[in-house]
Amino acid sequence: MTNDIPLHDGLFTWPSATPQLIGGRCTDCGSFHFPPQDNCPHCAGLAVERQPLSRRGTLWTWTVQGFVPPVPPYAGAVEGFVPFGVGYVELPEGLCVQGRLTVNDPAQLRIGMTMELTTETLHTDADGAHIVSYAFRPVAA
């Protein structure tokens, strides 16, 4: 049996069939940020609470990563590299989140389309565990 491990604890709800990113919300100014941090990047306030973010948003912009990123920090397979989509998704909370996209075919992506959060395996570590991160997938029209 394979073990799935999140890329980073506290980045998204785990395990979950309906994952959500975990953001920060400043109780002083009301703004959201991601990833969460102890102080507000908008007003520098220290009254920040962790809060799940919306699962759906709008594709703001995107590209396809067509070459192997620098190693490190890239930890995926260099041989047999498969291009992957990367985009910014604007969430109802008023922030754009960068993330991998589950599709890399430009014909399937368009600015303004609805995207939904999911998880996907980034790579397998030396112990055989699947390292899992969040990603966005297109929502069927």
N, C-alpha and C positions, 0 to 999 in steps of 0.2 A: 504494500500500500504506500502511495506517495504522500509525502507531507507537504502541505501548502503553507508558505510563510509570507506574511505581508512584507513588502519592501521596507516599510518603516512603521513602527507602532504609532497609533494615534493619528495617522494621515487620513484613514477612511475606516468606516465601520467594518469589523472583521470578527468572525466570519459572518456573511450576510448574503441572502439571495437577492436582496435589494440594497446594495451598498450605497452609502452616502459619504461624501467628503466631510471631514470635520474641520470647520473653520473657527475663527475667532470673531466674537462680536463685542465691540466696546460698549459698555453700559453707560459711559459718559457721553459719547457723540453718536452712538447707534450704528456706526459703520462696521462692515464685515471685512475680513481679510482671510487669505489662505496662502500658505499653510498657517495654522494658528501660532501665535507667539504671545509672550507674556505682556507686552505693551502694545498699544494701538499705533499702527504706522500712520494714522491720519491725524491724531491729536496728541499722541505720546502719553495718553492716559494709561493707568495701570489697572483699571477695572475691566478686565477682559474675561469673558466666559467662553468656554468651548461650546459649539453648537453645530449640529448636523446641517449641511447645506442642501439646497434643492437638488434633486437627481436629474432634472431636465433643464436645458438651457439652449441657447442659440449659437450656432457656429459663427464666430466672428471673423476668423480667418484661418487658413490652413496651408500646409505644404506637405510634400512627401520627402522624407529623409531617404535619399537614394544612394548614399554612400555610408560606409562604416564610420560611426562617430569615433573620436579619439578614445583610445584605451589606455589607462582609465580616463574618465569614469565609466565609460560604456563597459558593461559586463556580459553582454550577449555574445553569441557565436560570431566569430569573424569569418570563418569559412562557412559558406552557404548563407551568408547574410541576405535577409529578405527586407527590401525597403518597407518602411512603415509610415503611416500618416501621423502628423503632429498638428495640433490646432489649439486655438484659443476658443473657449466656450464661455459665453456671457451668461451668468446665472441671474435669476430674479433678484438676488440679494444685492446686485449692483457691482459685481466684480467679474473679471475675466480670468478664467483658470486655464493654464496651459496643461496639456496632457496628450498622451498618445491617442490615436484614433484606431478603431478596430478595422478600418478599411484603408487601403493604400491606392485605390483606383480613382483617379481624378474624375472619371465619369460618374462616380457615385457620391461625390461631395460637391456642395455648393454653399457659399456664404448665405447665411440666413436660415439654413435648415435646422430643424429641431434635433438635438442630440440628447442621449441619455447615458448616465454613468453606469459602468459595469466594471468588472475586473478581468484581467488577463495575465497569463504567465509571461514574465519577461525573459527568464532563463532558468536553468536548473543549476544548482550549486554543486560543489564537489561531493556532498553527501547524498545527492539525488533529490533534494527538496526543491519544489517549484517555488521560485520567488515571484510573488504576485503583486501587481500594482493596479491602480485605477486606470481606466481608459474610457473614452466616450465612443458610443456607437450611434449611427443614424437611427432615428425613429421612423418606422414605416409610415408613409403618408396615408 
